[in-house]
Amino acid sequence: MQNETENTFKLKIGRVGNRGKRSSRRFIDRVYAEMGKTSSKNRSGRKSSFTGRYIGRGFQVAKITRLSHYSGSELRRVIVKARFVKLAGTGFKNAKTHIRYLQRDGVTKDGDVGRLYNSEFDDVDGKEFVTQAKEDRHQFRFIVSPEEGTEFEDLKIFTRELMEQMERDLQTKLDWVAIDHYNTDNPHTHIIIRGIDDTGKNLIIARDYMSSGIRERAEELATLELGPRYEMEIAIARKREVGANRFTPIDKQLIQTSDENGNLNMRGGAQGNETRFEQSLKIGRLGKLQDMRLANEYETGLWQLSKNIEPKLRHLGMRNDIIKTMHAVAKVRGHEPLEVDYGIFHAEDQLQRPVTGKLISKGFADEEEDKYYLMVEGSDGRTHYADVKQTDNIEDYKIGSIVEIAPQNSDLKKSDYVIAEIAARNDGLYSAEIHNIEDPASSSEFIQTHIRRLEGLRRQNI
């Protein structure tokens, strides 16, 4: 009989908002939908008032950081993406892949291999850092992106000051490494923190500090480094939002002030505390949205926003980012961007035809979520971009090799029904041992087909 820990698959449905359980919940729900049954998920509709926002280090600091002597508009803007990553199961293997990929070629100012650093050294062994964390329960990952990142003389200094401030806020020394990337329009820093404090206990960081406290500390430091934003700078930045082909803060304001049907009344000038300048930005943005067929002025000063305007704009922004990535790859390969015929491959579209060709580029489609893309010079003469979602074997795909990209097979198999039934009776758990107890007549080979099916679904991130 095989080791239980190796072949135990946890399909337990988690709480709403628990990203870690999303794929198993989706799989279970699809099976139950096919079977015409209701899932074992609690559908009472009641929501616990407990949020956990104040549990962990830094929750008091998250309040203090909002008392900066700079106004919100004067602060230099910094985007911070934070992620809590469990290292159990395949998490540790993925962590090794992640840190190796952060150090790949072409990420520095000079296009060289990236180098990790910490509070003391400018060149840290990433393999050793990950190995030391093998027994850790989790790690924290951050992407810190100052809006004026190109204005910093050295992002290492900024990052080290930020980490020193975090240690004071969290009242513990932190074991961390970081790496600066200059391979996008905005220079940014990846930071990995081990999930232990200076006593070796699990490090728990308060949710409020993760979501806003770190960002506010980073904005204070950026403002001290570059000086506060002046009114002219702020106005220029806001005007750029008017013509942007992505979701903007102005769009958020328009949605918040519209009614349930998306209607807006822009008659009568500025409303409440709104300035004329802010009113002009909204009107200008509505004109741009109308050109994009995402808003309509049905009477003078009366507007209606398109349904699902936010996801449409976010999708457009992602598409533009993909095209910029493809243009950059074309330039590196000595082609003018307009000379290349592009295609975006959607793996979830079952009608999408498979593409065979030479792999010419790979990288992060979403650095926060460890989702990767492949770029393939297809035999059809087009260059195809494919978001392959989360994958633990990205390093197996070698530049220059011949690959085929094809839609994910989402058809339910008989084994899926068996797995779902057994998991439903065992608190969301499935393993070879549990299957054997539930159905002693099943042969070991029959049970192993179910294990292989789950392994395949895991690789597809289902």
C-alpha positions as a Markdown table, in Angstrom:
| # | Residue | x | y | z |
|---|---|---|---|---|
| 1 | Met | 0.0 | 0.0 | 0.0 |
| 2 | Gln | 1.4 | 3.4 | -1.0 |
| 3 | Asn | 2.3 | 6.2 | 1.4 |
| 4 | Glu | -0.9 | 8.0 | 2.4 |
| 5 | Thr | 0.6 | 11.5 | 2.5 |
| 6 | Glu | 1.8 | 11.1 | -1.1 |
| 7 | Asn | -1.6 | 10.1 | -2.5 |
| 8 | Thr | -4.0 | 12.1 | -0.4 |
| 9 | Phe | -5.8 | 14.8 | -2.4 |
| 10 | Lys | -7.8 | 17.4 | -0.4 |
| 11 | Leu | -10.9 | 18.5 | -2.3 |
| 12 | Lys | -12.5 | 20.2 | 0.8 |
| 13 | Ile | -14.5 | 23.3 | 0.0 |
| 14 | Gly | -13.1 | 26.3 | 1.7 |
| 15 | Arg | -14.6 | 29.5 | 2.9 |
| 16 | Val | -15.7 | 32.2 | 0.4 |
| 17 | Gly | -12.6 | 34.2 | -0.6 |
| 18 | Asn | -10.1 | 31.4 | 0.2 |
| 19 | Arg | -8.0 | 31.4 | -2.9 |
| 20 | Gly | -6.2 | 28.2 | -1.9 |
| 21 | Lys | -9.4 | 26.1 | -2.2 |
| 22 | Arg | -10.7 | 27.8 | -5.4 |
| 23 | Ser | -9.6 | 25.0 | -7.8 |
| 24 | Ser | -11.0 | 22.2 | -5.7 |
| 25 | Arg | -14.3 | 24.0 | -5.2 |
| 26 | Arg | -14.6 | 24.6 | -8.9 |
| 27 | Phe | -13.9 | 20.9 | -9.7 |
| 28 | Ile | -16.4 | 19.6 | -7.1 |
| 29 | Asp | -19.1 | 22.1 | -8.2 |
| 30 | Arg | -18.8 | 21.2 | -11.8 |
| 31 | Val | -19.2 | 17.5 | -11.0 |
| 32 | Tyr | -22.2 | 18.1 | -8.9 |
| 33 | Ala | -23.8 | 20.4 | -11.5 |
| 34 | Glu | -23.4 | 17.5 | -14.0 |
| 35 | Met | -25.0 | 15.1 | -11.6 |
| 36 | Gly | -27.9 | 17.4 | -10.8 |
| 37 | Lys | -27.0 | 17.3 | -7.1 |
| 38 | Thr | -26.2 | 20.0 | -4.6 |
| 39 | Ser | -22.7 | 20.2 | -3.2 |
| 40 | Ser | -21.8 | 19.8 | 0.4 |
| 41 | Lys | -21.0 | 23.5 | 0.7 |
| 42 | Asn | -22.9 | 25.4 | 3.4 |
| 43 | Arg | -25.5 | 27.5 | 1.6 |
| 44 | Ser | -27.0 | 29.2 | 4.6 |
| 45 | Gly | -25.9 | 32.5 | 3.3 |
| 46 | Arg | -24.7 | 33.6 | 6.8 |
| 47 | Lys | -21.4 | 35.4 | 6.9 |
| 48 | Ser | -19.2 | 35.4 | 10.0 |
| 49 | Ser | -18.5 | 38.8 | 11.5 |
| 50 | Phe | -15.0 | 37.6 | 12.4 |
| 51 | Thr | -12.5 | 38.8 | 9.8 |
| 52 | Gly | -9.2 | 38.1 | 11.4 |
| 53 | Arg | -7.9 | 41.5 | 10.2 |
| 54 | Tyr | -6.3 | 42.3 | 13.6 |
| 55 | Ile | -4.6 | 38.9 | 14.2 |
| 56 | Gly | -0.8 | 39.0 | 13.7 |
| 57 | Arg | 2.0 | 41.5 | 13.9 |
| 58 | Gly | 1.6 | 45.0 | 12.6 |
| 59 | Phe | -2.1 | 45.5 | 13.1 |
| 60 | Gln | -1.6 | 48.6 | 15.3 |
| 61 | Val | 0.9 | 50.0 | 12.9 |
| 62 | Ala | -1.5 | 49.8 | 10.0 |
| 63 | Lys | -3.6 | 52.5 | 11.8 |
| 64 | Ile | -0.6 | 54.7 | 12.6 |
| 65 | Thr | 0.7 | 54.8 | 9.0 |
| 66 | Arg | -2.5 | 56.6 | 7.9 |
| 67 | Leu | -1.5 | 59.6 | 10.1 |
| 68 | Ser | 1.2 | 60.8 | 7.7 |
| 69 | His | 1.9 | 64.6 | 7.6 |
| 70 | Tyr | 1.6 | 64.4 | 3.8 |
| 71 | Ser | -1.8 | 64.6 | 2.2 |
| 72 | Gly | -2.9 | 61.5 | 0.2 |
| 73 | Ser | -2.4 | 63.3 | -3.1 |
| 74 | Glu | 1.1 | 64.5 | -2.1 |
| 75 | Leu | 2.5 | 61.1 | -1.4 |
| 76 | Arg | 4.5 | 59.3 | -4.1 |
| 77 | Arg | 2.4 | 56.4 | -5.3 |
| 78 | Val | 3.7 | 52.8 | -4.8 |
| 79 | Ile | 1.9 | 49.7 | -5.8 |
| 80 | Val | 2.5 | 46.7 | -3.4 |
| 81 | Lys | 1.2 | 43.3 | -4.2 |
| 82 | Ala | 1.3 | 40.9 | -1.3 |
| 83 | Arg | 0.9 | 37.2 | -1.2 |
| 84 | Phe | 0.9 | 34.5 | 1.5 |
| 85 | Val | 2.3 | 31.2 | 0.1 |
| 86 | Lys | 2.0 | 27.8 | 1.8 |
| 87 | Leu | 5.0 | 25.5 | 1.3 |
| 88 | Ala | 3.3 | 22.2 | 2.0 |
| 89 | Gly | 2.8 | 19.7 | -0.8 |
| 90 | Thr | 4.0 | 21.1 | -4.1 |
| 91 | Gly | 4.5 | 24.6 | -2.5 |
| 92 | Phe | 8.1 | 24.0 | -1.7 |
| 93 | Lys | 9.0 | 22.8 | -5.2 |
| 94 | Asn | 7.1 | 25.8 | -6.7 |
| 95 | Ala | 9.1 | 28.1 | -4.4 |
| 96 | Lys | 12.3 | 26.8 | -5.7 |
| 97 | Thr | 11.1 | 27.3 | -9.3 |
| 98 | His | 9.9 | 30.8 | -8.4 |
| 99 | Ile | 13.2 | 32.0 | -7.0 |
| 100 | Arg | 15.2 | 30.5 | -9.8 |
| 101 | Tyr | 13.0 | 32.3 | -12.3 |
| 102 | Leu | 13.4 | 35.6 | -10.6 |
| 103 | Gln | 17.1 | 35.4 | -11.3 |
| 104 | Arg | 16.8 | 34.7 | -15.0 |
| 105 | Asp | 18.6 | 36.6 | -17.8 |
| 106 | Gly | 17.5 | 40.0 | -18.9 |
| 107 | Val | 15.9 | 41.5 | -15.8 |
| 108 | Thr | 18.7 | 44.0 | -14.7 |
| 109 | Lys | 19.3 | 47.5 | -16.1 |
| 110 | Asp | 22.0 | 46.0 | -18.3 |
| 111 | Gly | 20.0 | 42.9 | -19.3 |
| 112 | Asp | 22.1 | 40.6 | -17.2 |
| 113 | Val | 21.1 | 37.8 | -14.8 |
| 114 | Gly | 19.3 | 39.0 | -11.8 |
| 115 | Arg | 21.0 | 38.8 | -8.4 |
| 116 | Leu | 19.4 | 38.4 | -5.0 |
| 117 | Tyr | 20.3 | 40.6 | -2.1 |
| 118 | Asn | 19.4 | 41.0 | 1.6 |
| 119 | Ser | 20.1 | 43.5 | 4.4 |
| 120 | Glu | 23.9 | 42.8 | 4.3 |
| 121 | Phe | 25.0 | 41.3 | 1.0 |
| 122 | Asp | 24.5 | 42.3 | -2.6 |
| 123 | Asp | 24.8 | 38.7 | -3.9 |
| 124 | Val | 22.8 | 36.0 | -2.0 |
| 125 | Asp | 22.6 | 32.3 | -2.8 |
| 126 | Gly | 18.9 | 31.7 | -3.7 |
| 127 | Lys | 19.2 | 27.9 | -3.5 |
| 128 | Glu | 20.6 | 28.2 | 0.1 |
| 129 | Phe | 17.8 | 30.6 | 1.1 |
| 130 | Val | 15.1 | 28.2 | -0.1 |
| 131 | Thr | 16.8 | 25.1 | 1.4 |
| 132 | Gln | 16.9 | 26.8 | 4.8 |
| 133 | Ala | 13.1 | 27.4 | 4.5 |
| 134 | Lys | 12.3 | 23.7 | 3.8 |
| 135 | Glu | 10.6 | 23.2 | 7.1 |
| 136 | Asp | 8.8 | 26.5 | 7.1 |
| 137 | Arg | 5.0 | 26.4 | 7.0 |
| 138 | His | 4.8 | 29.4 | 4.6 |
| 139 | Gln | 6.5 | 32.4 | 3.1 |
| 140 | Phe | 5.5 | 35.9 | 2.2 |
| 141 | Arg | 6.0 | 37.4 | -1.3 |
| 142 | Phe | 5.8 | 41.1 | -2.2 |
| 143 | Ile | 6.2 | 43.0 | -5.4 |
| 144 | Val | 7.0 | 46.7 | -4.7 |
| 145 | Ser | 6.6 | 49.0 | -7.6 |
| 146 | Pro | 7.2 | 52.8 | -7.1 |
| 147 | Glu | 5.4 | 54.8 | -9.7 |
| 148 | Glu | 8.6 | 56.8 | -10.3 |
| 149 | Gly | 10.8 | 53.8 | -10.1 |
| 150 | Thr | 13.2 | 55.1 | -12.8 |
| 151 | Glu | 13.9 | 58.2 | -10.6 |
| 152 | Phe | 15.5 | 56.1 | -7.8 |
| 153 | Glu | 19.3 | 56.0 | -8.0 |
| 154 | Asp | 19.3 | 52.5 | -6.4 |
| 155 | Leu | 16.3 | 50.5 | -5.6 |
| 156 | Lys | 18.4 | 48.4 | -3.2 |
| 157 | Ile | 18.7 | 51.3 | -0.8 |
| 158 | Phe | 14.9 | 52.0 | -0.9 |
| 159 | Thr | 14.1 | 48.3 | -0.4 |
| 160 | Arg | 16.5 | 47.9 | 2.6 |
| 161 | Glu | 15.0 | 51.0 | 4.2 |
| 162 | Leu | 11.6 | 49.5 | 3.7 |
| 163 | Met | 12.6 | 46.2 | 5.2 |
| 164 | Glu | 14.2 | 47.9 | 8.2 |
| 165 | Gln | 10.9 | 49.8 | 8.8 |
| 166 | Met | 8.9 | 46.5 | 8.5 |
| 167 | Glu | 11.2 | 44.9 | 11.1 |
| 168 | Arg | 10.4 | 47.8 | 13.5 |
| 169 | Asp | 6.7 | 47.6 | 12.7 |
| 170 | Leu | 6.6 | 43.8 | 13.2 |
| 171 | Gln | 9.0 | 43.9 | 16.2 |
| 172 | Thr | 11.1 | 41.1 | 14.8 |
| 173 | Lys | 14.1 | 40.5 | 12.6 |
| 174 | Leu | 13.1 | 39.2 | 9.2 |
| 175 | Asp | 14.9 | 36.6 | 7.0 |
| 176 | Trp | 14.4 | 38.0 | 3.5 |
| 177 | Val | 15.9 | 38.3 | 0.0 |
| 178 | Ala | 15.0 | 40.7 | -2.8 |
| 179 | Ile | 15.7 | 41.2 | -6.4 |
| 180 | Asp | 15.2 | 44.3 | -8.6 |
| 181 | His | 13.7 | 43.9 | -12.1 |
| 182 | Tyr | 14.0 | 46.4 | -14.9 |
| 183 | Asn | 12.4 | 44.3 | -17.6 |
| 184 | Thr | 9.1 | 46.3 | -17.7 |
| 185 | Asp | 8.0 | 49.9 | -18.0 |
| 186 | Asn | 8.1 | 50.3 | -14.2 |
| 187 | Pro | 11.2 | 49.0 | -12.3 |
| 188 | His | 10.0 | 46.9 | -9.4 |
| 189 | Thr | 11.4 | 44.7 | -6.6 |
| 190 | His | 10.4 | 41.2 | -5.7 |
| 191 | Ile | 10.8 | 40.5 | -1.9 |
| 192 | Ile | 10.5 | 37.0 | -0.3 |
| 193 | Ile | 10.3 | 36.8 | 3.5 |
| 194 | Arg | 10.5 | 33.5 | 5.3 |
| 195 | Gly | 7.5 | 32.7 | 7.4 |
| 196 | Ile | 9.3 | 32.6 | 10.8 |
| 197 | Asp | 10.1 | 35.3 | 13.3 |
| 198 | Asp | 13.5 | 35.8 | 15.1 |
| 199 | Thr | 12.6 | 33.1 | 17.6 |
| 200 | Gly | 11.8 | 30.5 | 15.0 |
| 201 | Lys | 8.0 | 30.6 | 15.5 |
| 202 | Asn | 5.5 | 31.1 | 12.6 |
| 203 | Leu | 5.4 | 34.7 | 11.5 |
| 204 | Ile | 1.9 | 36.0 | 11.3 |
| 205 | Ile | 1.4 | 39.4 | 9.7 |
| 206 | Ala | -1.9 | 41.2 | 10.3 |
| 207 | Arg | -4.2 | 41.4 | 7.2 |
| 208 | Asp | -4.5 | 45.2 | 7.4 |
| 209 | Tyr | -0.7 | 45.6 | 7.5 |
| 210 | Met | -0.4 | 43.3 | 4.4 |
| 211 | Ser | -3.1 | 45.1 | 2.5 |
| 212 | Ser | -2.3 | 48.7 | 3.2 |
| 213 | Gly | 0.4 | 49.2 | 6.0 |
| 214 | Ile | 3.3 | 48.1 | 3.8 |
| 215 | Arg | 2.2 | 50.2 | 0.9 |
| 216 | Glu | 1.8 | 53.3 | 3.1 |
| 217 | Arg | 5.3 | 52.8 | 4.6 |
| 218 | Ala | 6.7 | 52.5 | 1.0 |
| 219 | Glu | 4.9 | 55.6 | -0.1 |
| 220 | Glu | 6.3 | 57.6 | 2.9 |
| 221 | Leu | 9.8 | 56.4 | 2.1 |
| 222 | Ala | 9.4 | 57.2 | -1.7 |
| 223 | Thr | 8.1 | 60.7 | -0.8 |
| 224 | Leu | 11.1 | 61.3 | 1.5 |
| 225 | Glu | 13.4 | 60.1 | -1.3 |
| 226 | Leu | 11.9 | 62.1 | -4.2 |
| 227 | Gly | 9.9 | 64.8 | -2.4 |
| 228 | Pro | 6.2 | 65.3 | -2.3 |
| 229 | Arg | 4.1 | 65.4 | -5.5 |
| 230 | Tyr | 3.3 | 68.9 | -6.6 |
| 231 | Glu | -0.1 | 70.1 | -7.9 |
| 232 | Met | 1.2 | 70.2 | -11.5 |
| 233 | Glu | 2.5 | 66.6 | -11.3 |
| 234 | Ile | -0.8 | 65.4 | -9.8 |
| 235 | Ala | -2.8 | 67.2 | -12.5 |
| 236 | Ile | -0.7 | 65.8 | -15.3 |
| 237 | Ala | -1.0 | 62.2 | -13.9 |
| 238 | Arg | -4.8 | 62.6 | -13.6 |
| 239 | Lys | -5.1 | 63.9 | -17.2 |
| 240 | Arg | -3.3 | 60.9 | -18.5 |
| 241 | Glu | -6.0 | 58.7 | -17.0 |
| 242 | Val | -8.7 | 60.3 | -19.2 |
| 243 | Gly | -7.4 | 58.7 | -22.4 |
| 244 | Ala | -6.1 | 55.4 | -20.9 |
| 245 | Asn | -7.2 | 52.1 | -22.5 |
| 246 | Arg | -7.5 | 50.4 | -19.1 |
| 247 | Phe | -9.5 | 50.6 | -15.8 |
| 248 | Thr | -8.6 | 53.9 | -14.0 |
| 249 | Pro | -9.4 | 55.6 | -10.7 |
| 250 | Ile | -11.7 | 57.9 | -12.7 |
| 251 | Asp | -13.7 | 54.9 | -13.8 |
| 252 | Lys | -14.0 | 53.7 | -10.2 |
| 253 | Gln | -15.4 | 57.1 | -9.2 |
| 254 | Leu | -17.9 | 57.0 | -12.1 |
| 255 | Ile | -19.1 | 53.6 | -11.1 |
| 256 | Gln | -19.4 | 54.6 | -7.5 |
| 257 | Thr | -21.6 | 57.7 | -8.3 |
| 258 | Ser | -23.8 | 55.9 | -10.9 |
| 259 | Asp | -27.1 | 54.2 | -10.0 |
| 260 | Glu | -27.8 | 50.5 | -10.2 |
| 261 | Asn | -28.5 | 50.8 | -14.0 |
| 262 | Gly | -25.2 | 52.7 | -14.6 |
| 263 | Asn | -26.9 | 56.1 | -15.0 |
| 264 | Leu | -25.0 | 59.3 | -14.3 |
| 265 | Asn | -26.2 | 62.9 | -14.1 |
| 266 | Met | -23.4 | 65.3 | -15.1 |
| 267 | Arg | -25.6 | 68.4 | -15.4 |
| 268 | Gly | -25.1 | 71.4 | -13.1 |
| 269 | Gly | -21.4 | 71.4 | -12.7 |
| 270 | Ala | -19.3 | 70.0 | -9.8 |
| 271 | Gln | -21.1 | 68.3 | -7.0 |
| 272 | Gly | -20.4 | 68.6 | -3.3 |
| 273 | Asn | -16.7 | 68.8 | -2.5 |
| 274 | Glu | -15.8 | 68.0 | -6.1 |
| 275 | Thr | -13.7 | 70.6 | -7.9 |
| 276 | Arg | -14.2 | 71.8 | -11.4 |
| 277 | Phe | -11.0 | 70.1 | -12.4 |
| 278 | Glu | -12.3 | 66.7 | -11.1 |
| 279 | Gln | -15.6 | 67.3 | -12.9 |
| 280 | Ser | -13.8 | 68.0 | -16.2 |
| 281 | Leu | -11.8 | 64.8 | -15.8 |
| 282 | Lys | -15.0 | 62.8 | -15.4 |
| 283 | Ile | -16.6 | 64.4 | -18.5 |
| 284 | Gly | -13.5 | 63.9 | -20.5 |
| 285 | Arg | -13.3 | 60.3 | -19.4 |
| 286 | Leu | -16.9 | 59.7 | -20.3 |
| 287 | Gly | -16.2 | 61.0 | -23.8 |
| 288 | Lys | -13.4 | 58.5 | -24.2 |
| 289 | Leu | -15.6 | 55.7 | -22.9 |
| 290 | Gln | -18.2 | 56.7 | -25.4 |
| 291 | Asp | -15.7 | 56.4 | -28.2 |
| 292 | Met | -14.9 | 52.9 | -26.8 |
| 293 | Arg | -18.7 | 52.1 | -26.8 |
| 294 | Leu | -18.6 | 51.7 | -23.0 |
| 295 | Ala | -20.7 | 54.7 | -22.2 |
| 296 | Asn | -23.5 | 56.6 | -23.9 |
| 297 | Glu | -24.8 | 60.2 | -23.5 |
| 298 | Tyr | -28.5 | 59.6 | -24.2 |
| 299 | Glu | -29.4 | 63.2 | -23.3 |
| 300 | Thr | -27.2 | 66.3 | -22.8 |
| 301 | Gly | -25.4 | 65.7 | -19.5 |
| 302 | Leu | -27.1 | 62.3 | -18.8 |
| 303 | Trp | -24.9 | 59.3 | -19.3 |
| 304 | Gln | -25.2 | 55.5 | -19.0 |
| 305 | Leu | -22.2 | 53.2 | -18.4 |
| 306 | Ser | -22.0 | 49.9 | -20.2 |
| 307 | Lys | -22.8 | 46.8 | -18.2 |
| 308 | Asn | -19.7 | 45.1 | -16.8 |
| 309 | Ile | -17.6 | 48.1 | -17.7 |
| 310 | Glu | -14.9 | 47.3 | -15.1 |
| 311 | Pro | -14.1 | 43.8 | -16.3 |
| 312 | Lys | -14.2 | 44.9 | -19.9 |
| 313 | Leu | -11.6 | 47.7 | -19.2 |
| 314 | Arg | -9.5 | 45.4 | -17.1 |
| 315 | His | -9.5 | 42.8 | -19.9 |
| 316 | Leu | -8.5 | 45.6 | -22.4 |
| 317 | Gly | -5.6 | 46.6 | -20.1 |
| 318 | Met | -4.4 | 43.0 | -19.9 |
| 319 | Arg | -4.6 | 42.7 | -23.7 |
| 320 | Asn | -2.6 | 45.9 | -24.2 |
| 321 | Asp | 0.1 | 44.5 | -21.7 |
| 322 | Ile | 0.3 | 41.3 | -23.7 |
| 323 | Ile | 0.7 | 43.3 | -27.0 |
| 324 | Lys | 3.5 | 45.4 | -25.4 |
| 325 | Thr | 5.2 | 42.2 | -24.3 |
| 326 | Met | 5.0 | 40.8 | -27.8 |
| 327 | His | 6.3 | 44.0 | -29.3 |
| 328 | Ala | 9.3 | 43.9 | -26.9 |
| 329 | Val | 10.1 | 40.3 | -27.9 |
| 330 | Ala | 9.9 | 41.3 | -31.6 |
| 331 | Lys | 12.4 | 44.1 | -31.2 |
| 332 | Val | 14.8 | 41.9 | -29.3 |
| 333 | Arg | 14.6 | 39.4 | -32.3 |
| 334 | Gly | 15.3 | 42.2 | -34.8 |
| 335 | His | 11.8 | 42.7 | -36.1 |
| 336 | Glu | 9.7 | 45.8 | -36.3 |
| 337 | Pro | 6.5 | 45.2 | -34.2 |
| 338 | Leu | 4.2 | 46.1 | -37.1 |
| 339 | Glu | 5.9 | 43.4 | -39.3 |
| 340 | Val | 4.7 | 40.6 | -37.0 |
| 341 | Asp | 1.2 | 39.0 | -37.1 |
| 342 | Tyr | 0.1 | 38.4 | -33.5 |
| 343 | Gly | -2.3 | 36.0 | -32.0 |
| 344 | Ile | -3.5 | 35.5 | -28.4 |
| 345 | Phe | -4.1 | 31.9 | -27.5 |
| 346 | His | -6.9 | 31.2 | -25.0 |
| 347 | Ala | -6.3 | 27.8 | -23.5 |
| 348 | Glu | -9.8 | 27.8 | -21.9 |
| 349 | Asp | -11.5 | 28.1 | -25.3 |
| 350 | Gln | -12.3 | 24.6 | -26.4 |
| 351 | Leu | -12.8 | 25.8 | -30.0 |
| 352 | Gln | -9.3 | 27.2 | -30.2 |
| 353 | Arg | -7.1 | 25.3 | -32.7 |
| 354 | Pro | -3.8 | 23.8 | -31.4 |
| 355 | Val | -0.7 | 25.7 | -32.4 |
| 356 | Thr | 2.6 | 24.1 | -33.2 |
| 357 | Gly | 5.8 | 26.1 | -33.6 |
| 358 | Lys | 9.1 | 27.3 | -32.1 |
| 359 | Leu | 9.2 | 28.6 | -28.5 |
| 360 | Ile | 10.7 | 32.1 | -28.8 |
| 361 | Ser | 10.0 | 33.5 | -25.3 |
| 362 | Lys | 8.6 | 32.7 | -21.9 |
| 363 | Gly | 8.0 | 34.7 | -18.7 |
| 364 | Phe | 5.6 | 35.8 | -16.1 |
| 365 | Ala | 2.1 | 36.6 | -17.2 |
| 366 | Asp | 1.2 | 37.4 | -13.6 |
| 367 | Glu | 4.3 | 37.7 | -11.3 |
| 368 | Glu | 2.1 | 37.9 | -8.2 |
| 369 | Glu | 0.4 | 34.5 | -8.9 |
| 370 | Asp | 3.4 | 32.7 | -10.5 |
| 371 | Lys | 1.5 | 32.4 | -13.8 |
| 372 | Tyr | 3.6 | 32.1 | -16.9 |
| 373 | Tyr | 3.3 | 32.7 | -20.6 |
| 374 | Leu | 4.8 | 31.0 | -23.6 |
| 375 | Met | 5.3 | 32.8 | -26.9 |
| 376 | Val | 5.4 | 30.6 | -30.0 |
| 377 | Glu | 6.3 | 31.4 | -33.5 |
| 378 | Gly | 3.7 | 29.2 | -35.1 |
| 379 | Ser | 3.9 | 27.1 | -38.3 |
| 380 | Asp | 0.9 | 29.3 | -39.5 |
| 381 | Gly | 3.2 | 32.3 | -39.7 |
| 382 | Arg | 1.8 | 34.0 | -36.7 |
| 383 | Thr | 3.3 | 34.7 | -33.3 |
| 384 | His | 1.1 | 33.4 | -30.5 |
| 385 | Tyr | 1.0 | 34.4 | -26.9 |
| 386 | Ala | -0.4 | 31.7 | -24.5 |
| 387 | Asp | -1.0 | 32.2 | -20.8 |
| 388 | Val | -0.3 | 28.7 | -19.5 |
| 389 | Lys | -1.6 | 29.7 | -16.0 |
| 390 | Gln | 0.2 | 28.2 | -13.0 |
| 391 | Thr | 2.8 | 25.5 | -13.9 |
| 392 | Asp | 5.6 | 23.9 | -12.0 |
| 393 | Asn | 7.6 | 22.7 | -15.1 |
| 394 | Ile | 8.1 | 26.1 | -16.9 |
| 395 | Glu | 11.9 | 25.4 | -16.9 |
| 396 | Asp | 11.4 | 22.3 | -19.0 |
| 397 | Tyr | 10.3 | 24.4 | -21.9 |
| 398 | Lys | 13.6 | 25.4 | -23.7 |
| 399 | Ile | 13.8 | 28.4 | -25.9 |
| 400 | Gly | 14.1 | 27.2 | -29.5 |
| 401 | Ser | 12.3 | 23.9 | -28.9 |
| 402 | Ile | 9.3 | 22.8 | -30.9 |
| 403 | Val | 6.1 | 22.9 | -28.8 |
| 404 | Glu | 2.4 | 22.5 | -29.2 |
| 405 | Ile | -0.2 | 24.5 | -27.3 |
| 406 | Ala | -3.7 | 23.2 | -27.2 |
| 407 | Pro | -6.9 | 23.9 | -25.2 |
| 408 | Gln | -7.3 | 22.4 | -21.8 |
| 409 | Asn | -9.5 | 19.3 | -21.9 |
| 410 | Ser | -12.4 | 20.1 | -19.6 |
| 411 | Asp | -14.6 | 17.1 | -20.3 |
| 412 | Leu | -15.7 | 15.3 | -17.2 |
| 413 | Lys | -14.7 | 11.6 | -17.1 |
| 414 | Lys | -16.3 | 8.7 | -15.2 |
| 415 | Ser | -13.4 | 8.8 | -12.7 |
| 416 | Asp | -14.4 | 12.4 | -11.8 |
| 417 | Tyr | -17.8 | 11.3 | -10.6 |
| 418 | Val | -16.2 | 8.5 | -8.5 |
| 419 | Ile | -13.7 | 10.9 | -7.0 |
| 420 | Ala | -16.3 | 13.5 | -6.2 |
| 421 | Glu | -18.6 | 10.9 | -4.5 |
| 422 | Ile | -15.9 | 9.5 | -2.3 |
| 423 | Ala | -14.6 | 12.9 | -1.4 |
| 424 | Ala | -18.1 | 14.1 | -0.5 |
| 425 | Arg | -18.4 | 11.3 | 2.0 |
| 426 | Asn | -15.0 | 11.9 | 3.5 |
| 427 | Asp | -14.9 | 15.6 | 4.3 |
| 428 | Gly | -13.5 | 16.5 | 0.9 |
| 429 | Leu | -10.6 | 14.0 | 1.1 |
| 430 | Tyr | -9.7 | 11.4 | -1.5 |
| 431 | Ser | -6.8 | 9.0 | -1.5 |
| 432 | Ala | -6.1 | 5.4 | -2.7 |
| 433 | Glu | -6.5 | 4.1 | 0.9 |
| 434 | Ile | -9.9 | 5.9 | 1.3 |
| 435 | His | -11.0 | 4.6 | -2.1 |
| 436 | Asn | -10.1 | 1.0 | -1.1 |
| 437 | Ile | -12.1 | 1.3 | 2.2 |
| 438 | Glu | -15.1 | 2.8 | 0.3 |
| 439 | Asp | -15.0 | 0.1 | -2.4 |
| 440 | Pro | -12.9 | -2.9 | -1.4 |
| 441 | Ala | -13.8 | -4.6 | -4.7 |
| 442 | Ser | -11.8 | -2.1 | -6.7 |
| 443 | Ser | -8.5 | -3.3 | -8.0 |
| 444 | Ser | -5.3 | -1.4 | -7.3 |
| 445 | Glu | -4.9 | -0.6 | -11.0 |
| 446 | Phe | -8.4 | 0.8 | -11.1 |
| 447 | Ile | -7.7 | 3.0 | -8.1 |
| 448 | Gln | -4.4 | 4.2 | -9.6 |
| 449 | Thr | -6.3 | 5.5 | -12.7 |
| 450 | His | -8.1 | 7.9 | -10.3 |
| 451 | Ile | -4.8 | 9.0 | -8.8 |
| 452 | Arg | -3.4 | 9.7 | -12.2 |
| 453 | Arg | -6.5 | 11.6 | -13.2 |
| 454 | Leu | -6.1 | 13.9 | -10.1 |
| 455 | Glu | -2.5 | 14.4 | -10.9 |
| 456 | Gly | -3.5 | 15.5 | -14.4 |
| 457 | Leu | -6.1 | 17.9 | -13.0 |
| 458 | Arg | -3.6 | 19.3 | -10.6 |
| 459 | Arg | -1.2 | 20.1 | -13.5 |
| 460 | Gln | -4.0 | 21.9 | -15.3 |
| 461 | Asn | -4.7 | 23.9 | -12.1 |
| 462 | Ile | -8.2 | 22.6 | -11.9 |
